[in-house]
């Protein structure tokens, strides 16, 4: 249960908007959306750091973002919780890149979940993308062939979480 979909600037902005629209069109669920700006606007009716819906005390917020690599985008958490007395219910990510987070041990997604105490889920992981596209033809062309797969494996040996 949540009232507001929050998307961090910049890529999270269209994700928050389209998620709010889809929830209404597909399920009849009314939610508001809110996003942040990287630089506060100092003029006009929508001045400030946030755009979209105003966050209110008691709001339940779900955060959405395109990809979690290092977990840097969760730096918007203090912006969200500083705007009103809200409860962040979780973070939904389109793609979990499965790379080691800032702590250097586990994935950024697991670091976020541990640090902030809310669930983090992804729609798809890089392992699932690789498995699905490896030696699979799309429009007559193999998307991930043996050479590309070897390069991906080498990359994850260096940057991937070892869990």
LUMPAVO-905855 format. One line per field, with one value per atom (N, C-alpha, C): x, y, z; residue number from 1; atom name. Coordinates in nm, 4 decimals, always signed. Each point is the difference from the previous one (the first is absolute). Example, Ala and Ser with C-alpha at 12.3 -4.5 7.8 and 13.67 -1.06 7.14 Angstrom:
# residues 2
px <- c(+1.3190,-0.0890,+0.0900,-0.0350,+0.0820,-0.0770)
py <- c(-0.5690,+0.1190,+0.1200,+0.1050,+0.1190,+0.1090)
pz <- c(+0.7800,+0.0000,+0.0000,-0.0720,+0.0060,+0.0730)
zavex <- c(1,1,1,2,2,2)
kollo <- c(N,CA,C,N,CA,C)
***
This chain:
# residues 163
px <- c(+0.0839,-0.0839,+0.0876,-0.0257,+0.0745,-0.0879,+0.0364,-0.0757,+0.0729,+0.1337,+0.0815,+0.1085,+0.0210,+0.1120,+0.1047,+0.1200,+0.1080,+0.1068,+0.0417,+0.1074,+0.1125,+0.1224,+0.1132,+0.0379,+0.0423,+0.0424,+0.1192,+0.0096,-0.0919,-0.0791,+0.0624,-0.0660,-0.1198,-0.0031,-0.1124,-0.1251,+0.0137,-0.1163,-0.1016,+0.0374,-0.1012,-0.0475,+0.0859,-0.0430,-0.1094,+0.0138,-0.1024,-0.1309,+0.0087,-0.1208,-0.0711,+0.0720,-0.0627,-0.0507,+0.0668,-0.0476,-0.1329,-0.0106,-0.1263,-0.1125,+0.0296,-0.1007,-0.0415,+0.0982,-0.0291,-0.0796,+0.0325,-0.0758,-0.1465,-0.0245,-0.1385,-0.0686,+0.0665,-0.0628,-0.0192,+0.0958,-0.0072,-0.0773,+0.0092,-0.0565,-0.0972,-0.0198,-0.0891,+0.0545,+0.1285,+0.0638,+0.0448,-0.0456,+0.0387,+0.1211,+0.1112,+0.1190,+0.0530,+0.0740,+0.0642,+0.1444,+0.0629,+0.1421,+0.0748,+0.1247,+0.0872,+0.1402,+0.0745,+0.1372,+0.0838,+0.1298,+0.0866,+0.0720,+0.0447,+0.0871,+0.1419,+0.0960,+0.1387,+0.0384,-0.0635,+0.0221,-0.1359,-0.0117,-0.1265,-0.0355,-0.1272,-0.0519,-0.0415,+0.0420,-0.0257,-0.1087,-0.0798,-0.1046,-0.1191,-0.1120,-0.1186,-0.0809,-0.1120,-0.0930,+0.0579,+0.0933,+0.0570,+0.1455,+0.0268,+0.1351,+0.0352,+0.1284,+0.0479,+0.0706,+0.0247,+0.0765,-0.0878,-0.1280,-0.0907,-0.1012,-0.0426,-0.1066,-0.1011,-0.1178,-0.1097,-0.0775,-0.0468,-0.0817,+0.0837,-0.0640,+0.0620,-0.0025,+0.1123,+0.0049,-0.0609,-0.0876,-0.0701,+0.0333,-0.0088,+0.0195,-0.0934,+0.0538,-0.0795,-0.0012,+0.0520,+0.0050,+0.0879,-0.0418,+0.0795,+0.0557,+0.1322,+0.0698,+0.0698,-0.0132,+0.0784,+0.0932,+0.1269,+0.0978,+0.0205,+0.0198,+0.0261,+0.1228,+0.0806,+0.1141,+0.0318,+0.0790,+0.0272,+0.0987,+0.1075,+0.1052,+0.0701,+0.0422,+0.0813,+0.1383,+0.0972,+0.1386,+0.0742,+0.0222,+0.0715,-0.0936,-0.1241,-0.0938,+0.0010,+0.0712,+0.0132,-0.1342,-0.0915,-0.1268,-0.0853,+0.0268,-0.0774,+0.0380,+0.0980,+0.0338,-0.1170,-0.1053,-0.1206,-0.0857,+0.0300,-0.0778,-0.0140,+0.1095,-0.0164,-0.0851,-0.0018,-0.0846,-0.1466,-0.0330,-0.1378,-0.0434,+0.0810,-0.0382,+0.0123,+0.0756,+0.0123,-0.1136,-0.0725,-0.1086,-0.1244,-0.0207,-0.1166,+0.0270,-0.0833,+0.0122,-0.0643,+0.0777,-0.0504,+0.0658,-0.0623,+0.0576,+0.0345,+0.1280,+0.0409,-0.0255,-0.0884,-0.0429,+0.0915,+0.0791,+0.0890,+0.0548,+0.0885,+0.0628,-0.0185,-0.0485,-0.0136,+0.0925,+0.0818,+0.1010,-0.0290,+0.0132,-0.0211,+0.1054,+0.1283,+0.1094,+0.0988,+0.0197,+0.1051,+0.1257,+0.0986,+0.1236,+0.0858,-0.0342,+0.0682,+0.1470,+0.0310,+0.1363,+0.0161,+0.1234,+0.0303,-0.0335,-0.0589,-0.0371,+0.1186,-0.0297,+0.1044,+0.0811,-0.0624,+0.0695,+0.0979,-0.0100,+0.0956,-0.0214,-0.1140,-0.0209,-0.1217,-0.1129,-0.1258,-0.0547,-0.1145,-0.0576,-0.0494,-0.0061,-0.0523,-0.1428,-0.0790,-0.1385,-0.0063,+0.0837,+0.0013,+0.0524,+0.0968,+0.0497,-0.1112,-0.0766,-0.1103,-0.1029,-0.0369,-0.1000,+0.0468,+0.1257,+0.0547,+0.0077,+0.0496,+0.0195,-0.1316,-0.0993,-0.1228,-0.1163,+0.0100,-0.1011,-0.1300,+0.0027,-0.1194,+0.0375,-0.0993,+0.0309,+0.0435,+0.0895,+0.0474,-0.0208,-0.0671,-0.0264,+0.0322,+0.0397,+0.0240,-0.0896,-0.0323,-0.0830,+0.0811,+0.1256,+0.0869,+0.1440,+0.0795,+0.1418,+0.0843,+0.1222,+0.0905,+0.0247,+0.0015,+0.0171,-0.1163,-0.1220,-0.1175,+0.0035,+0.0431,+0.0121,+0.1015,+0.1159,+0.1055,-0.0466,-0.0614,-0.0474,-0.1036,-0.0900,-0.1062,+0.0545,+0.0981,+0.0488,+0.1204,+0.0624,+0.1176,-0.0385,+0.0654,-0.0250,-0.1457,-0.0659,-0.1404,-0.0080,-0.0664,-0.0143,-0.1203,+0.0240,-0.1073,+0.0190,-0.1032,+0.0075,+0.1194,+0.0243,+0.1045,+0.1413,+0.0165,+0.1341,+0.0074,+0.1091,+0.0229,+0.0426,-0.0720,+0.0254,+0.1257,+0.0104,+0.1188,+0.0609,+0.1086,+0.0699,+0.1083,+0.0802,+0.1026,+0.0996,+0.0409,+0.0969,-0.0578,-0.1228,-0.0637,-0.0237,-0.0412,-0.0218,+0.1306,+0.1098,+0.1305,+0.0379,-0.0289,+0.0293,-0.0868,-0.1267,-0.0897,+0.0505,+0.0367,+0.0505,+0.1264,+0.0893,+0.1242,-0.0317,-0.0940,-0.0404,-0.0529,-0.0866,-0.0588,+0.0985,+0.1058,+0.1060,+0.0636,+0.0107,+0.0625,-0.0984,-0.1175,-0.0926,-0.1248,-0.0235,-0.1209,+0.0085,-0.1155,-0.0062,+0.0248,+0.0754,+0.0353,-0.0919,-0.1254,-0.0954,-0.0817)
py <- c(-0.1188,+0.1188,+0.1240,+0.0888,+0.1248,+0.1058,+0.1249,+0.1154,+0.0753,-0.0078,+0.0820,-0.0864,+0.0189,-0.0607,+0.1089,-0.0234,+0.0985,-0.0488,+0.0862,-0.0316,+0.1003,-0.0464,+0.0920,+0.0551,+0.1268,+0.0640,-0.0765,-0.0087,+0.0413,-0.1176,-0.1146,-0.1153,-0.0510,+0.0234,-0.0444,+0.0832,+0.1192,+0.0869,-0.0641,-0.0393,-0.0632,-0.1343,-0.0710,-0.1274,+0.0229,+0.1034,+0.0301,+0.0394,+0.0840,+0.0461,-0.1168,-0.0788,-0.1099,-0.1080,-0.0198,-0.0969,+0.0447,+0.1279,+0.0519,-0.0131,+0.0301,-0.0123,-0.1462,-0.0899,-0.1423,-0.0586,+0.0390,-0.0503,+0.0399,+0.1200,+0.0449,-0.0732,-0.0031,-0.0605,-0.1511,-0.0676,-0.1461,-0.0502,+0.0727,-0.0507,+0.0955,+0.1180,+0.0975,+0.0575,-0.0165,+0.0514,+0.1432,+0.0890,+0.1404,+0.0228,+0.0378,+0.0394,+0.1296,+0.0721,+0.1225,-0.0329,+0.0896,-0.0178,+0.1241,-0.0194,+0.1081,-0.0332,+0.1034,-0.0164,+0.1143,-0.0176,+0.1091,+0.0587,+0.1201,+0.0655,-0.0088,-0.0029,+0.0010,+0.1385,+0.1028,+0.1363,+0.0595,+0.0625,+0.0597,+0.1167,+0.0113,+0.1109,+0.1102,+0.1232,+0.1075,+0.0974,-0.0367,+0.0909,-0.0802,+0.0674,-0.0631,-0.0764,-0.0531,-0.0711,-0.1310,-0.0583,-0.1290,+0.0151,+0.1086,+0.0232,-0.1084,-0.0209,-0.0961,-0.1177,-0.1004,-0.1168,-0.1142,+0.0002,-0.1083,+0.0486,-0.0903,+0.0320,-0.1126,+0.0300,-0.0970,+0.0221,-0.1069,+0.0092,+0.0462,+0.0721,+0.0383,-0.1201,-0.0249,-0.1078,+0.0511,-0.0801,+0.0367,-0.0972,+0.0477,-0.0880,-0.1204,-0.1175,-0.1215,-0.0681,+0.0652,-0.0634,-0.1242,-0.1016,-0.1212,+0.0076,-0.0067,+0.0262,-0.1253,-0.0264,-0.1038,+0.0729,-0.0354,+0.0628,-0.0914,+0.0611,-0.0759,+0.0573,-0.0877,+0.0461,-0.0998,+0.0445,-0.0826,-0.1119,+0.0313,-0.0990,+0.0291,-0.1055,+0.0169,-0.0529,+0.0896,-0.0402,+0.0114,+0.1233,+0.0211,+0.0312,+0.0376,+0.0405,+0.1498,+0.0733,+0.1449,+0.0727,-0.0460,+0.0720,-0.0011,-0.0920,-0.0033,+0.1177,+0.0788,+0.1213,+0.0972,-0.0274,+0.0824,-0.0352,-0.1083,-0.0404,+0.1138,+0.0690,+0.1101,+0.1153,+0.0183,+0.1036,-0.0363,-0.1269,-0.0475,+0.0072,-0.0544,-0.0042,+0.1360,+0.0905,+0.1349,+0.0913,-0.0367,+0.0844,-0.0104,-0.1147,-0.0233,-0.1271,-0.0258,-0.1211,-0.1153,-0.0566,-0.1058,-0.1326,-0.1072,-0.1331,-0.0523,-0.0276,-0.0609,-0.1488,-0.0506,-0.1402,-0.0933,+0.0555,-0.0854,+0.0688,-0.0714,+0.0471,-0.1088,+0.0402,-0.0912,+0.0482,-0.0914,+0.0312,-0.0802,+0.0636,-0.0724,-0.1084,+0.0359,-0.0947,+0.0008,-0.1157,-0.0170,-0.0427,+0.0876,-0.0317,-0.1017,-0.0278,-0.1024,+0.0326,+0.1282,+0.0417,+0.0261,-0.0076,+0.0229,+0.1462,+0.0217,+0.1339,+0.0751,+0.1131,+0.0862,-0.0702,-0.0942,-0.0721,-0.1040,-0.0358,-0.0899,-0.1481,-0.0377,-0.1410,-0.0577,+0.0663,-0.0510,+0.0985,-0.0329,+0.0886,+0.1294,+0.1037,+0.1291,-0.0161,-0.0832,-0.0201,-0.0563,-0.0970,-0.0572,+0.1012,+0.0813,+0.1048,+0.0985,+0.0400,+0.0942,-0.0603,-0.1239,-0.0675,-0.0065,-0.0339,-0.0092,+0.1371,+0.0981,+0.1339,+0.0683,-0.0097,+0.0771,-0.0814,-0.1324,-0.0831,-0.0146,+0.0258,-0.0264,-0.0954,-0.0719,-0.0974,+0.0671,-0.0672,+0.0438,-0.1170,+0.0270,-0.1054,+0.0526,-0.0896,+0.0381,-0.0825,+0.0583,-0.0692,-0.1110,+0.0289,-0.0977,+0.0247,-0.1060,+0.0125,-0.0163,+0.0452,-0.0145,-0.1477,-0.0851,-0.1445,-0.0537,+0.0452,-0.0446,+0.0502,+0.1240,+0.0557,-0.0806,-0.0249,-0.0750,-0.1411,-0.0675,-0.1365,-0.0053,+0.0965,+0.0015,+0.0275,+0.0888,+0.0414,-0.0801,-0.0797,-0.0760,-0.1057,+0.0066,-0.0890,+0.0000,+0.1115,+0.0143,+0.1009,-0.0400,+0.0874,+0.0928,+0.1243,+0.0978,+0.0679,-0.0056,+0.0536,-0.0572,-0.1289,-0.0690,+0.0211,+0.0673,+0.0260,-0.0446,-0.0710,-0.0400,+0.1244,+0.0286,+0.1216,-0.0132,-0.1086,-0.0252,-0.1305,+0.0133,-0.1188,-0.0396,-0.0990,-0.0485,+0.1095,+0.0829,+0.1064,+0.1043,+0.0410,+0.0995,-0.0599,-0.1258,-0.0670,-0.0082,-0.0305,-0.0058,+0.1381,+0.1055,+0.1361,+0.0367,-0.0391,+0.0252,-0.0751,-0.1262,-0.0800,+0.0623,+0.0472,+0.0633,+0.1276,+0.0785,+0.1229,-0.0316,-0.1014,-0.0339,-0.0665,-0.0598,-0.0512,+0.1158,+0.1142,+0.1166,+0.0845,+0.0260,+0.0958,-0.0617,-0.1262,-0.0636,-0.0351,-0.0032,-0.0404,-0.1503,-0.0401,-0.1420,-0.0617,-0.0200,-0.0557,-0.1094)
pz <- c(+0.0000,+0.0000,+0.0000,-0.0925,-0.0084,-0.0641,+0.0246,-0.0490,-0.1103,+0.0015,-0.0890,-0.0631,-0.1300,-0.0704,-0.0165,+0.0524,-0.0087,-0.0955,-0.0940,-0.0932,+0.0111,+0.0288,+0.0092,-0.1374,-0.0018,-0.1241,-0.0577,-0.1241,-0.1043,-0.0558,-0.0061,-0.0626,+0.0785,+0.1291,+0.0814,-0.0213,-0.0561,-0.0204,-0.0933,-0.1222,-0.0851,+0.0549,+0.0732,+0.0594,+0.1040,+0.0813,+0.1005,-0.0672,-0.1019,-0.0690,-0.0674,-0.0773,-0.0734,+0.0958,+0.1131,+0.0980,+0.0596,+0.0345,+0.0543,-0.1024,-0.1253,-0.1061,-0.0174,-0.0068,-0.0202,+0.1163,+0.1223,+0.1154,-0.0095,-0.0478,-0.0155,-0.1160,-0.1145,-0.1182,+0.0136,+0.0587,+0.0088,+0.1216,+0.1120,+0.1249,+0.0690,-0.0569,+0.0614,+0.1290,+0.0248,+0.1223,-0.0225,+0.0861,-0.0068,+0.0893,-0.0594,+0.0751,-0.0592,+0.0811,-0.0469,-0.0358,-0.0746,-0.0271,+0.0448,+0.0335,+0.0429,-0.0476,-0.0350,-0.0467,+0.0551,-0.0042,+0.0414,-0.1201,+0.0177,-0.0977,+0.0546,-0.0894,+0.0467,+0.0512,-0.0548,+0.0465,+0.0340,+0.1168,+0.0411,-0.0916,-0.0320,-0.0806,+0.0969,-0.0272,+0.0951,-0.0436,-0.1009,-0.0460,-0.0533,-0.0146,-0.0573,+0.1033,-0.0483,+0.0878,+0.0524,-0.0750,+0.0419,+0.0450,+0.0723,+0.0509,+0.1014,+0.0183,+0.0991,-0.0628,+0.0817,-0.0429,-0.0495,+0.0383,-0.0385,-0.1017,-0.0881,-0.0941,+0.0007,-0.0492,+0.0071,+0.1275,+0.0603,+0.1214,+0.1187,+0.0881,+0.1263,+0.0937,+0.0649,+0.0987,+0.1301,+0.0592,+0.1222,+0.1118,+0.1230,+0.1143,-0.0124,+0.0256,-0.0058,-0.1359,-0.1043,-0.1321,+0.0044,-0.0754,-0.0192,-0.1412,-0.0104,-0.1259,-0.0487,-0.1295,-0.0661,-0.0970,+0.0026,-0.0892,-0.1209,-0.1180,-0.1219,-0.0689,-0.0573,-0.0774,-0.1101,-0.0955,-0.1160,+0.0294,+0.0684,+0.0208,+0.1324,+0.0669,+0.1199,-0.0321,-0.0002,-0.0221,+0.1326,+0.0449,+0.1259,+0.1156,-0.0305,+0.1037,+0.0239,-0.0845,+0.0171,-0.0074,-0.0831,-0.0168,+0.1255,+0.0926,+0.1245,+0.0885,-0.0417,+0.0736,+0.0039,-0.0756,+0.0058,+0.1211,+0.0681,+0.1178,+0.1022,+0.0374,+0.0954,-0.0537,-0.1310,-0.0601,+0.0201,-0.0254,+0.0147,+0.1461,+0.0892,+0.1411,+0.0669,-0.0599,+0.0535,-0.0417,-0.1040,-0.0506,+0.0870,+0.0624,+0.0860,+0.0798,+0.0975,+0.0802,-0.0774,-0.0946,-0.0876,+0.0361,-0.0456,+0.0148,-0.1382,-0.0227,-0.1262,+0.0123,-0.0850,+0.0065,-0.0774,-0.0941,-0.0763,-0.1227,-0.0670,-0.1238,-0.1046,-0.1180,-0.1128,-0.1104,-0.0498,-0.1006,-0.1260,-0.1149,-0.1260,-0.0189,+0.0153,-0.0246,+0.1154,+0.0597,+0.0998,-0.0743,-0.0030,-0.0716,+0.0741,+0.1256,+0.0793,+0.0243,+0.0006,+0.0281,+0.1484,+0.0432,+0.1397,+0.0335,+0.1162,+0.0430,+0.0578,+0.0617,+0.0562,+0.1078,+0.0711,+0.1067,-0.0500,-0.1277,-0.0607,+0.0260,+0.0605,+0.0334,-0.0700,+0.0128,-0.0526,-0.1036,-0.0585,-0.1014,+0.0636,-0.0821,+0.0456,+0.0515,-0.0676,+0.0433,+0.1414,+0.0321,+0.1351,+0.1012,-0.0403,+0.0894,+0.0344,-0.1003,+0.0209,+0.0949,-0.0245,+0.0833,+0.1459,+0.0211,+0.1349,+0.0655,-0.0716,+0.0565,+0.0352,-0.0886,+0.0185,+0.0559,-0.0018,+0.0628,-0.0769,-0.1291,-0.0813,-0.1123,-0.0544,-0.1055,-0.1295,-0.0703,-0.1309,-0.0951,-0.1115,-0.0984,-0.1391,-0.0863,-0.1388,-0.0910,-0.1131,-0.0980,-0.0653,-0.0303,-0.0658,+0.0449,+0.0019,+0.0344,-0.1259,+0.0078,-0.1138,-0.0310,+0.1011,-0.0239,-0.0816,+0.0302,-0.0758,-0.1437,-0.0188,-0.1355,-0.0794,+0.0615,-0.0686,-0.0337,+0.0968,-0.0229,-0.1122,-0.0019,-0.1005,-0.1399,-0.0103,-0.1317,-0.0504,+0.0856,-0.0410,-0.1035,-0.1157,-0.1138,-0.0451,+0.0184,-0.0399,-0.1150,-0.1045,-0.1160,+0.0147,-0.0354,-0.0117,-0.1350,-0.0809,-0.1368,-0.0764,+0.0200,-0.0749,+0.0508,+0.1127,+0.0519,+0.1459,+0.0337,+0.1387,+0.0771,+0.1081,+0.0762,+0.0847,+0.0754,+0.0813,-0.0475,-0.0758,-0.0495,+0.1016,-0.0340,+0.0918,+0.0383,-0.0967,+0.0288,+0.0955,-0.0250,+0.0873,+0.1386,+0.0042,+0.1282,+0.0785,-0.0657,+0.0674,+0.0550,-0.0742,+0.0462,+0.1212,-0.0040,+0.1137,+0.1233,-0.0179,+0.1118,+0.0589,-0.0859,+0.0462,+0.0780,-0.0494,+0.0674,+0.1404,+0.0101,+0.1291,+0.0950,-0.0527,+0.0877,+0.0758,-0.0651,+0.0617,+0.0808,-0.0550,+0.0601,+0.0623,-0.0229,+0.0502,+0.1475,+0.0641,+0.1409,+0.0087,+0.0967,+0.0170,+0.1051,-0.0352,+0.0970,-0.0597)
zavex <- c(1,1,1,2,2,2,3,3,3,4,4,4,5,5,5,6,6,6,7,7,7,8,8,8,9,9,9,10,10,10,11,11,11,12,12,12,13,13,13,14,14,14,15,15,15,16,16,16,17,17,17,18,18,18,19,19,19,20,20,20,21,21,21,22,22,22,23,23,23,24,24,24,25,25,25,26,26,26,27,27,27,28,28,28,29,29,29,30,30,30,31,31,31,32,32,32,33,33,33,34,34,34,35,35,35,36,36,36,37,37,37,38,38,38,39,39,39,40,40,40,41,41,41,42,42,42,43,43,43,44,44,44,45,45,45,46,46,46,47,47,47,48,48,48,49,49,49,50,50,50,51,51,51,52,52,52,53,53,53,54,54,54,55,55,55,56,56,56,57,57,57,58,58,58,59,59,59,60,60,60,61,61,61,62,62,62,63,63,63,64,64,64,65,65,65,66,66,66,67,67,67,68,68,68,69,69,69,70,70,70,71,71,71,72,72,72,73,73,73,74,74,74,75,75,75,76,76,76,77,77,77,78,78,78,79,79,79,80,80,80,81,81,81,82,82,82,83,83,83,84,84,84,85,85,85,86,86,86,87,87,87,88,88,88,89,89,89,90,90,90,91,91,91,92,92,92,93,93,93,94,94,94,95,95,95,96,96,96,97,97,97,98,98,98,99,99,99,100,100,100,101,101,101,102,102,102,103,103,103,104,104,104,105,105,105,106,106,106,107,107,107,108,108,108,109,109,109,110,110,110,111,111,111,112,112,112,113,113,113,114,114,114,115,115,115,116,116,116,117,117,117,118,118,118,119,119,119,120,120,120,121,121,121,122,122,122,123,123,123,124,124,124,125,125,125,126,126,126,127,127,127,128,128,128,129,129,129,130,130,130,131,131,131,132,132,132,133,133,133,134,134,134,135,135,135,136,136,136,137,137,137,138,138,138,139,139,139,140,140,140,141,141,141,142,142,142,143,143,143,144,144,144,145,145,145,146,146,146,147,147,147,148,148,148,149,149,149,150,150,150,151,151,151,152,152,152,153,153,153,154,154,154,155,155,155,156,156,156,157,157,157,158,158,158,159,159,159,160,160,160,161,161,161,162,162,162,163,163,163)
kollo <- c(N,CA,C,N,CA,C,N,CA,C,N,CA,C,N,CA,C,N,CA,C,N,CA,C,N,CA,C,N,CA,C,N,CA,C,N,CA,C,N,CA,C,N,CA,C,N,CA,C,N,CA,C,N,CA,C,N,CA,C,N,CA,C,N,CA,C,N,CA,C,N,CA,C,N,CA,C,N,CA,C,N,CA,C,N,CA,C,N,CA,C,N,CA,C,N,CA,C,N,CA,C,N,CA,C,N,CA,C,N,CA,C,N,CA,C,N,CA,C,N,CA,C,N,CA,C,N,CA,C,N,CA,C,N,CA,C,N,CA,C,N,CA,C,N,CA,C,N,CA,C,N,CA,C,N,CA,C,N,CA,C,N,CA,C,N,CA,C,N,CA,C,N,CA,C,N,CA,C,N,CA,C,N,CA,C,N,CA,C,N,CA,C,N,CA,C,N,CA,C,N,CA,C,N,CA,C,N,CA,C,N,CA,C,N,CA,C,N,CA,C,N,CA,C,N,CA,C,N,CA,C,N,CA,C,N,CA,C,N,CA,C,N,CA,C,N,CA,C,N,CA,C,N,CA,C,N,CA,C,N,CA,C,N,CA,C,N,CA,C,N,CA,C,N,CA,C,N,CA,C,N,CA,C,N,CA,C,N,CA,C,N,CA,C,N,CA,C,N,CA,C,N,CA,C,N,CA,C,N,CA,C,N,CA,C,N,CA,C,N,CA,C,N,CA,C,N,CA,C,N,CA,C,N,CA,C,N,CA,C,N,CA,C,N,CA,C,N,CA,C,N,CA,C,N,CA,C,N,CA,C,N,CA,C,N,CA,C,N,CA,C,N,CA,C,N,CA,C,N,CA,C,N,CA,C,N,CA,C,N,CA,C,N,CA,C,N,CA,C,N,CA,C,N,CA,C,N,CA,C,N,CA,C,N,CA,C,N,CA,C,N,CA,C,N,CA,C,N,CA,C,N,CA,C,N,CA,C,N,CA,C,N,CA,C,N,CA,C,N,CA,C,N,CA,C,N,CA,C,N,CA,C,N,CA,C,N,CA,C,N,CA,C,N,CA,C,N,CA,C,N,CA,C,N,CA,C,N,CA,C,N,CA,C,N,CA,C,N,CA,C,N,CA,C,N,CA,C,N,CA,C,N,CA,C,N,CA,C,N,CA,C,N,CA,C,N,CA,C,N,CA,C,N,CA,C,N,CA,C,N,CA,C,N,CA,C,N,CA,C,N,CA,C,N,CA,C,N,CA,C,N,CA,C,N,CA,C,N,CA,C)
***
